């Protein structure tokens, strides 16, 4: 198992993994990452942002998941697009990606924010296990106005 920065050739596979996850939760609707303009171009998107990165998880030479960190507000990053393929779930890979992203974020930011949906119960447990605190409302406008759960972790 290897975690490495996304490459341009990873764009299509990672977009497919993200879309399949959102379809599973019936979140292939406006106001979610499903319709993000950068979804098919994650490599290029993260390359142009300061203090941002997107990593992919590789197992047996196959891309099976990824996670991103990007600036959100003053001194606050956003954890973005943490998704795994269906074959990678339940193996602790989400925690490994989370740990990698948090370590990076601590270098540049004082906290990290995320938005998710209440039906993604396994994801909620992962966030809470990593000491994210649930918020009553979003911190700002991310473009994902369909999300109904917001979390912040301070470093």
C-alpha positions in Angstrom: 0.0 0.0 0.0 1.4 3.4 -1.0 0.1 6.9 -0.6 1.5 9.3 -3.2 0.6 12.7 -4.7 -1.9 12.4 -7.5 -0.6 12.3 -11.1 -2.4 13.6 -14.2 -3.0 10.0 -15.3 -4.9 9.3 -12.0 -7.6 11.9 -12.8 -10.2 9.6 -14.5 -9.9 6.8 -12.0 -10.3 9.1 -9.0 -13.2 10.9 -10.5 -14.9 7.5 -11.1 -14.4 6.4 -7.5 -15.8 9.7 -6.2 -18.8 9.6 -8.5 -19.6 5.9 -7.6 -19.5 6.7 -3.9 -21.9 9.7 -4.4 -24.2 7.6 -6.5 -24.3 4.9 -3.8 -25.5 7.5 -1.3 -27.9 9.1 -3.9 -25.8 12.3 -3.7 -25.2 12.6 -7.5 -27.1 15.9 -7.3 -26.2 19.6 -7.5 -24.6 21.0 -4.4 -22.2 18.0 -4.0 -18.7 17.1 -5.2 -20.4 15.2 -8.0 -20.7 18.4 -10.0 -17.5 20.1 -9.0 -15.9 21.5 -12.1 -12.5 20.3 -11.0 -13.6 16.7 -10.4 -12.2 15.4 -13.7 -9.0 17.4 -13.3 -7.9 17.0 -9.7 -4.2 16.9 -10.5 -4.4 20.3 -12.3 -6.7 21.8 -9.6 -4.4 21.0 -6.7 -1.3 22.0 -8.5 -2.5 25.6 -8.8 -3.4 26.1 -5.2 -0.9 27.1 -2.4 -0.4 24.7 0.5 -2.7 22.2 -1.2 -2.3 18.5 -2.2 -4.3 15.6 -3.3 -3.0 12.1 -2.6 -4.0 8.7 -4.0 -3.8 5.3 -2.4 -2.3 2.6 -4.5 -2.5 -1.1 -3.7 -1.2 -3.9 -6.0 -0.6 -1.2 -8.7 -4.3 -0.1 -8.6 -5.6 3.3 -7.4 -8.2 2.6 -4.7 -8.8 5.9 -3.1 -7.7 9.5 -2.3 -7.9 12.6 -0.2 -7.2 16.2 -0.6 -6.3 19.3 1.5 -6.8 22.8 0.2 -7.1 26.3 1.7 -10.5 27.2 2.9 -10.4 30.3 5.1 -7.8 32.2 7.0 -5.5 29.6 8.6 -8.1 26.9 8.0 -7.8 24.1 5.4 -10.5 21.9 4.0 -10.3 18.2 3.9 -11.6 17.3 0.5 -12.8 14.3 -1.5 -11.8 11.5 0.9 -13.2 8.5 -1.0 -12.3 4.8 -1.4 -13.3 2.3 -4.0 -15.8 -0.3 -2.7 -13.2 -3.0 -2.6 -10.9 -0.8 -0.3 -13.5 -0.1 2.4 -13.3 -1.6 5.8 -9.6 -2.1 5.7 -8.4 0.9 7.6 -7.3 2.8 4.5 -9.6 5.7 5.3 -7.7 6.3 8.5 -4.4 6.0 6.7 -5.4 8.7 4.2 -6.8 10.8 7.0 -3.6 10.7 9.0 -1.6 11.6 5.9 -3.8 14.6 5.2 -3.9 15.8 8.8 -0.1 15.7 9.0 0.2 17.8 5.9 -2.5 20.3 7.1 -0.8 20.8 10.4 2.2 22.2 8.6 0.4 25.1 7.0 -2.9 25.6 8.9 -4.3 26.0 12.4 -7.3 23.9 11.7 -9.1 21.8 9.1 -12.8 21.9 8.1 -14.9 19.4 6.2 -18.5 19.0 5.0 -20.3 15.7 4.6 -23.7 14.2 4.6 -25.5 12.6 7.6 -26.1 9.3 5.8 -22.4 8.7 5.4 -22.2 7.1 8.9 -18.9 5.4 8.5 -17.3 8.6 7.4 -18.8 10.4 10.4 -17.3 7.9 12.7 -13.9 8.4 11.1 -14.1 12.1 11.5 -15.1 11.9 15.2 -12.4 9.3 15.9 -9.9 11.9 14.6 -11.2 14.6 17.0 -13.2 16.6 14.5 -15.9 18.6 16.3 -19.3 18.8 14.8 -20.5 22.3 14.0 -24.1 23.7 13.9 -23.7 25.4 10.6 -21.1 25.6 7.7 -18.0 27.8 8.2 -18.5 29.4 4.8 -19.5 28.9 1.2 -17.8 25.9 -0.3 -20.3 25.3 -3.1 -21.6 22.1 -1.5 -24.8 23.5 -0.1 -26.5 20.0 -0.1 -24.2 18.8 2.7 -25.8 18.7 6.2 -22.9 18.0 8.5 -19.9 20.2 9.2 -16.8 19.5 11.2 -13.7 21.3 12.4 -10.5 20.1 13.9 -8.2 22.6 15.5 -4.5 21.9 15.7 
